[in-house]
Amino acid sequence: MQDKLSDIVLFHRKRSGLTQQQLAELANVGKNLIYELEKGKQSVQLCNLLKILQVLNIELDFKSPLKKAFVKETSDANS
């Protein structure tokens, strides 16, 4: 993977002018989690990762060969 999550989080945190402690407080997670995530920790609970990404204004975009069909079928079902 060309863009590692650890690098993306670190880049956005620094560009936002946040310390690891400040990001942890805003995301309501432990400072150690931010440190470990930026160092490339392989396992992070999804709920905690989503909190961090939300604070940094990062959106996840899932890619799949079936994404167009999924979007069409789920939008039709909700209509």
Summary of the structure (lengths in Angstrom):
residues: 79
radius of gyration: 15.5
end to end distance: 36.7
largest distance: 44.2
contacts: 168
relative contact order: 0.14
helix: 61%
strand: 0%
